[in-house]
Amino acid sequence: MPQLNPAPWFYILVFSWLVILTLVIPKVNAHLSTNSPHPQSTKTPKTTPWAWPWP
C-alpha cells in the first residue's frame, strides 16, 4: 500500500505549507479593512426617560 510510505506525502505536506506561508498569508494580510476602528468618545449622550402612556 503506497499510503504507508511517508516519503512522498511528507514532501507534499512540506511544500504545501511553504506555499501557504509564502504566498497566501501575505496576500491575505495585504488587504486593508475599509472600516478602521475609531475610539469611542468619552462623552455620554444626553438621554431622557421614556414617558410611558400607562402608569
Gaussian input, Z-matrix of N, CA and C with variables (Angstrom, degrees):
# hf/3-21g

backbone

0 1
 N
 C     1     B1
 C     2     B2     1     A1
 N     3     B3     2     A2     1     D1
 C     4     B4     3     A3     2     D2
 C     5     B5     4     A4     3     D3
 N     6     B6     5     A5     4     D4
 C     7     B7     6     A6     5     D5
 C     8     B8     7     A7     6     D6
 N     9     B9     8     A8     7     D7
 C    10    B10     9     A9     8     D8
 C    11    B11    10    A10     9     D9
 N    12    B12    11    A11    10    D10
 C    13    B13    12    A12    11    D11
 C    14    B14    13    A13    12    D12
 N    15    B15    14    A14    13    D13
 C    16    B16    15    A15    14    D14
 C    17    B17    16    A16    15    D15
 N    18    B18    17    A17    16    D16
 C    19    B19    18    A18    17    D17
 C    20    B20    19    A19    18    D18
 N    21    B21    20    A20    19    D19
 C    22    B22    21    A21    20    D20
 C    23    B23    22    A22    21    D21
 N    24    B24    23    A23    22    D22
 C    25    B25    24    A24    23    D23
 C    26    B26    25    A25    24    D24
 N    27    B27    26    A26    25    D25
 C    28    B28    27    A27    26    D26
 C    29    B29    28    A28    27    D27
 N    30    B30    29    A29    28    D28
 C    31    B31    30    A30    29    D29
 C    32    B32    31    A31    30    D30
 N    33    B33    32    A32    31    D31
 C    34    B34    33    A33    32    D32
 C    35    B35    34    A34    33    D33
 N    36    B36    35    A35    34    D34
 C    37    B37    36    A36    35    D35
 C    38    B38    37    A37    36    D36
 N    39    B39    38    A38    37    D37
 C    40    B40    39    A39    38    D38
 C    41    B41    40    A40    39    D39
 N    42    B42    41    A41    40    D40
 C    43    B43    42    A42    41    D41
 C    44    B44    43    A43    42    D42
 N    45    B45    44    A44    43    D43
 C    46    B46    45    A45    44    D44
 C    47    B47    46    A46    45    D45
 N    48    B48    47    A47    46    D46
 C    49    B49    48    A48    47    D47
 C    50    B50    49    A49    48    D48
 N    51    B51    50    A50    49    D49
 C    52    B52    51    A51    50    D50
 C    53    B53    52    A52    51    D51
 N    54    B54    53    A53    52    D52
 C    55    B55    54    A54    53    D53
 C    56    B56    55    A55    54    D54
 N    57    B57    56    A56    55    D55
 C    58    B58    57    A57    56    D56
 C    59    B59    58    A58    57    D57
 N    60    B60    59    A59    58    D58
 C    61    B61    60    A60    59    D59
 C    62    B62    61    A61    60    D60
 N    63    B63    62    A62    61    D61
 C    64    B64    63    A63    62    D62
 C    65    B65    64    A64    63    D63
 N    66    B66    65    A65    64    D64
 C    67    B67    66    A66    65    D65
 C    68    B68    67    A67    66    D66
 N    69    B69    68    A68    67    D67
 C    70    B70    69    A69    68    D68
 C    71    B71    70    A70    69    D69
 N    72    B72    71    A71    70    D70
 C    73    B73    72    A72    71    D71
 C    74    B74    73    A73    72    D72
 N    75    B75    74    A74    73    D73
 C    76    B76    75    A75    74    D74
 C    77    B77    76    A76    75    D75
 N    78    B78    77    A77    76    D76
 C    79    B79    78    A78    77    D77
 C    80    B80    79    A79    78    D78
 N    81    B81    80    A80    79    D79
 C    82    B82    81    A81    80    D80
 C    83    B83    82    A82    81    D81
 N    84    B84    83    A83    82    D82
 C    85    B85    84    A84    83    D83
 C    86    B86    85    A85    84    D84
 N    87    B87    86    A86    85    D85
 C    88    B88    87    A87    86    D86
 C    89    B89    88    A88    87    D87
 N    90    B90    89    A89    88    D88
 C    91    B91    90    A90    89    D89
 C    92    B92    91    A91    90    D90
 N    93    B93    92    A92    91    D91
 C    94    B94    93    A93    92    D92
 C    95    B95    94    A94    93    D93
 N    96    B96    95    A95    94    D94
 C    97    B97    96    A96    95    D95
 C    98    B98    97    A97    96    D96
 N    99    B99    98    A98    97    D97
 C   100   B100    99    A99    98    D98
 C   101   B101   100   A100    99    D99
 N   102   B102   101   A101   100   D100
 C   103   B103   102   A102   101   D101
 C   104   B104   103   A103   102   D102
 N   105   B105   104   A104   103   D103
 C   106   B106   105   A105   104   D104
 C   107   B107   106   A106   105   D105
 N   108   B108   107   A107   106   D106
 C   109   B109   108   A108   107   D107
 C   110   B110   109   A109   108   D108
 N   111   B111   110   A110   109   D109
 C   112   B112   111   A111   110   D110
 C   113   B113   112   A112   111   D111
 N   114   B114   113   A113   112   D112
 C   115   B115   114   A114   113   D113
 C   116   B116   115   A115   114   D114
 N   117   B117   116   A116   115   D115
 C   118   B118   117   A117   116   D116
 C   119   B119   118   A118   117   D117
 N   120   B120   119   A119   118   D118
 C   121   B121   120   A120   119   D119
 C   122   B122   121   A121   120   D120
 N   123   B123   122   A122   121   D121
 C   124   B124   123   A123   122   D122
 C   125   B125   124   A124   123   D123
 N   126   B126   125   A125   124   D124
 C   127   B127   126   A126   125   D125
 C   128   B128   127   A127   126   D126
 N   129   B129   128   A128   127   D127
 C   130   B130   129   A129   128   D128
 C   131   B131   130   A130   129   D129
 N   132   B132   131   A131   130   D130
 C   133   B133   132   A132   131   D131
 C   134   B134   133   A133   132   D132
 N   135   B135   134   A134   133   D133
 C   136   B136   135   A135   134   D134
 C   137   B137   136   A136   135   D135
 N   138   B138   137   A137   136   D136
 C   139   B139   138   A138   137   D137
 C   140   B140   139   A139   138   D138
 N   141   B141   140   A140   139   D139
 C   142   B142   141   A141   140   D140
 C   143   B143   142   A142   141   D141
 N   144   B144   143   A143   142   D142
 C   145   B145   144   A144   143   D143
 C   146   B146   145   A145   144   D144
 N   147   B147   146   A146   145   D145
 C   148   B148   147   A147   146   D146
 C   149   B149   148   A148   147   D147
 N   150   B150   149   A149   148   D148
 C   151   B151   150   A150   149   D149
 C   152   B152   151   A151   150   D150
 N   153   B153   152   A152   151   D151
 C   154   B154   153   A153   152   D152
 C   155   B155   154   A154   153   D153
 N   156   B156   155   A155   154   D154
 C   157   B157   156   A156   155   D155
 C   158   B158   157   A157   156   D156
 N   159   B159   158   A158   157   D157
 C   160   B160   159   A159   158   D158
 C   161   B161   160   A160   159   D159
 N   162   B162   161   A161   160   D160
 C   163   B163   162   A162   161   D161
 C   164   B164   163   A163   162   D162

   B1=1.4606
   B2=1.5322
   B3=1.3138
   B4=1.4707
   B5=1.5287
   B6=1.3283
   B7=1.4570
   B8=1.5267
   B9=1.3208
   B10=1.4466
   B11=1.5204
   B12=1.3128
   B13=1.4513
   B14=1.5338
   B15=1.3467
   B16=1.4646
   B17=1.5221
   B18=1.3092
   B19=1.4619
   B20=1.5273
   B21=1.3259
   B22=1.4729
   B23=1.5202
   B24=1.3182
   B25=1.4580
   B26=1.5064
   B27=1.3060
   B28=1.4643
   B29=1.5150
   B30=1.3177
   B31=1.4645
   B32=1.5258
   B33=1.3045
   B34=1.4630
   B35=1.5239
   B36=1.3249
   B37=1.4581
   B38=1.5258
   B39=1.3171
   B40=1.4649
   B41=1.5208
   B42=1.3148
   B43=1.4570
   B44=1.5217
   B45=1.3269
   B46=1.4610
   B47=1.5294
   B48=1.3362
   B49=1.4602
   B50=1.5190
   B51=1.3092
   B52=1.4689
   B53=1.5183
   B54=1.3137
   B55=1.4651
   B56=1.5184
   B57=1.3058
   B58=1.4662
   B59=1.5201
   B60=1.3274
   B61=1.4601
   B62=1.5213
   B63=1.3202
   B64=1.4653
   B65=1.5153
   B66=1.3171
   B67=1.4658
   B68=1.5208
   B69=1.2855
   B70=1.4602
   B71=1.5252
   B72=1.3066
   B73=1.4658
   B74=1.5248
   B75=1.3360
   B76=1.4740
   B77=1.5312
   B78=1.3284
   B79=1.4647
   B80=1.5283
   B81=1.2975
   B82=1.4667
   B83=1.5233
   B84=1.3117
   B85=1.4599
   B86=1.5243
   B87=1.3182
   B88=1.4583
   B89=1.5255
   B90=1.3097
   B91=1.4571
   B92=1.5228
   B93=1.3188
   B94=1.4545
   B95=1.5211
   B96=1.2826
   B97=1.4517
   B98=1.5252
   B99=1.3217
   B100=1.4625
   B101=1.5205
   B102=1.3090
   B103=1.4591
   B104=1.5199
   B105=1.3077
   B106=1.4532
   B107=1.5167
   B108=1.3142
   B109=1.4600
   B110=1.5205
   B111=1.2990
   B112=1.4575
   B113=1.5209
   B114=1.3102
   B115=1.4687
   B116=1.5296
   B117=1.3024
   B118=1.4534
   B119=1.5215
   B120=1.3133
   B121=1.4541
   B122=1.5268
   B123=1.3216
   B124=1.4604
   B125=1.5204
   B126=1.3284
   B127=1.4610
   B128=1.5241
   B129=1.3167
   B130=1.4590
   B131=1.5160
   B132=1.3106
   B133=1.4649
   B134=1.5264
   B135=1.3345
   B136=1.4611
   B137=1.5255
   B138=1.3000
   B139=1.4623
   B140=1.5158
   B141=1.3045
   B142=1.4571
   B143=1.5217
   B144=1.3247
   B145=1.4755
   B146=1.5243
   B147=1.3047
   B148=1.4652
   B149=1.5243
   B150=1.3101
   B151=1.4714
   B152=1.5264
   B153=1.3224
   B154=1.4477
   B155=1.5281
   B156=1.3275
   B157=1.4651
   B158=1.5224
   B159=1.3154
   B160=1.4464
   B161=1.5285
   B162=1.3231
   B163=1.4754
   B164=1.5088
   A1=109.19
   A2=118.33
   A3=119.74
   A4=112.88
   A5=118.72
   A6=119.64
   A7=111.73
   A8=117.83
   A9=121.13
   A10=112.26
   A11=117.03
   A12=120.77
   A13=107.84
   A14=119.16
   A15=120.23
   A16=114.47
   A17=118.62
   A18=120.41
   A19=113.17
   A20=121.11
   A21=117.57
   A22=112.78
   A23=118.31
   A24=121.05
   A25=111.75
   A26=116.87
   A27=119.46
   A28=110.77
   A29=118.11
   A30=121.07
   A31=111.59
   A32=117.04
   A33=120.31
   A34=109.74
   A35=117.59
   A36=121.80
   A37=111.13
   A38=117.43
   A39=121.15
   A40=110.41
   A41=117.88
   A42=120.66
   A43=111.45
   A44=117.04
   A45=118.87
   A46=110.71
   A47=118.57
   A48=120.60
   A49=111.32
   A50=117.70
   A51=119.73
   A52=111.28
   A53=116.63
   A54=120.21
   A55=110.22
   A56=116.86
   A57=120.29
   A58=110.71
   A59=116.78
   A60=119.79
   A61=113.04
   A62=118.28
   A63=119.61
   A64=113.98
   A65=118.67
   A66=120.16
   A67=113.79
   A68=117.05
   A69=120.17
   A70=111.90
   A71=118.26
   A72=120.84
   A73=112.38
   A74=120.91
   A75=118.06
   A76=113.36
   A77=117.75
   A78=119.52
   A79=110.75
   A80=116.77
   A81=120.11
   A82=110.03
   A83=117.20
   A84=120.38
   A85=112.48
   A86=118.91
   A87=121.83
   A88=112.16
   A89=117.82
   A90=120.39
   A91=109.66
   A92=114.87
   A93=120.46
   A94=109.53
   A95=115.31
   A96=119.72
   A97=109.51
   A98=116.92
   A99=119.83
   A100=111.49
   A101=116.85
   A102=120.67
   A103=108.47
   A104=116.39
   A105=118.49
   A106=109.30
   A107=117.44
   A108=119.34
   A109=111.82
   A110=115.98
   A111=122.48
   A112=108.45
   A113=117.50
   A114=117.83
   A115=110.35
   A116=114.92
   A117=118.84
   A118=109.36
   A119=114.53
   A120=118.36
   A121=109.71
   A122=115.21
   A123=119.98
   A124=111.33
   A125=116.69
   A126=120.27
   A127=109.10
   A128=116.63
   A129=120.35
   A130=109.37
   A131=117.59
   A132=119.28
   A133=110.74
   A134=114.83
   A135=119.94
   A136=108.47
   A137=115.27
   A138=120.45
   A139=109.74
   A140=115.59
   A141=121.19
   A142=108.03
   A143=117.36
   A144=118.13
   A145=110.81
   A146=113.75
   A147=119.30
   A148=109.84
   A149=116.01
   A150=120.76
   A151=107.96
   A152=116.50
   A153=120.65
   A154=109.49
   A155=118.58
   A156=119.58
   A157=112.85
   A158=120.38
   A159=122.09
   A160=109.57
   A161=117.32
   A162=119.63
   A163=112.85
   D1=125.84
   D2=-176.48
   D3=-73.32
   D4=-16.84
   D5=-179.33
   D6=-68.07
   D7=-21.51
   D8=-178.65
   D9=-79.91
   D10=-14.38
   D11=178.45
   D12=-88.07
   D13=109.16
   D14=-174.39
   D15=-79.84
   D16=-7.91
   D17=-173.67
   D18=-60.14
   D19=-55.07
   D20=-178.26
   D21=-69.71
   D22=-34.41
   D23=-176.36
   D24=-72.38
   D25=-33.46
   D26=177.35
   D27=-65.55
   D28=-41.68
   D29=178.87
   D30=-68.00
   D31=-35.38
   D32=175.76
   D33=-65.12
   D34=-42.21
   D35=177.89
   D36=-62.65
   D37=-46.35
   D38=-179.24
   D39=-65.27
   D40=-42.50
   D41=-179.88
   D42=-65.69
   D43=-40.38
   D44=179.98
   D45=-66.36
   D46=-37.85
   D47=176.94
   D48=-67.45
   D49=-36.54
   D50=176.65
   D51=-64.34
   D52=-39.31
   D53=177.53
   D54=-64.89
   D55=-44.46
   D56=179.85
   D57=-62.33
   D58=-45.74
   D59=-175.60
   D60=-71.80
   D61=-29.99
   D62=-176.36
   D63=-95.54
   D64=-27.40
   D65=-176.13
   D66=-110.82
   D67=-48.31
   D68=-170.35
   D69=-76.57
   D70=-47.19
   D71=-175.91
   D72=-63.97
   D73=-44.01
   D74=176.16
   D75=-63.55
   D76=-33.40
   D77=178.11
   D78=-67.09
   D79=-39.55
   D80=179.37
   D81=-69.39
   D82=-40.88
   D83=-178.69
   D84=-72.64
   D85=-16.92
   D86=-179.50
   D87=-75.76
   D88=-18.96
   D89=-179.78
   D90=-71.71
   D91=134.85
   D92=178.47
   D93=-98.69
   D94=144.05
   D95=177.17
   D96=-74.47
   D97=136.44
   D98=-178.12
   D99=-75.65
   D100=-28.67
   D101=-179.80
   D102=-110.63
   D103=92.41
   D104=178.92
   D105=-74.94
   D106=141.73
   D107=-176.87
   D108=-71.50
   D109=137.79
   D110=177.79
   D111=-113.52
   D112=141.66
   D113=177.55
   D114=-66.75
   D115=141.04
   D116=179.56
   D117=-75.55
   D118=150.13
   D119=179.14
   D120=-73.09
   D121=149.86
   D122=-179.70
   D123=-85.37
   D124=-8.44
   D125=179.61
   D126=-74.60
   D127=128.72
   D128=179.36
   D129=-83.90
   D130=138.01
   D131=179.92
   D132=-71.39
   D133=147.32
   D134=179.50
   D135=-81.15
   D136=119.42
   D137=-178.82
   D138=-116.92
   D139=150.60
   D140=176.18
   D141=-114.34
   D142=145.58
   D143=179.70
   D144=-68.82
   D145=148.86
   D146=-178.69
   D147=-75.12
   D148=131.86
   D149=178.26
   D150=-93.50
   D151=102.38
   D152=-179.52
   D153=-74.72
   D154=140.60
   D155=-178.48
   D156=-73.83
   D157=-12.18
   D158=177.01
   D159=-118.91
   D160=138.27
   D161=179.37
   D162=-85.62

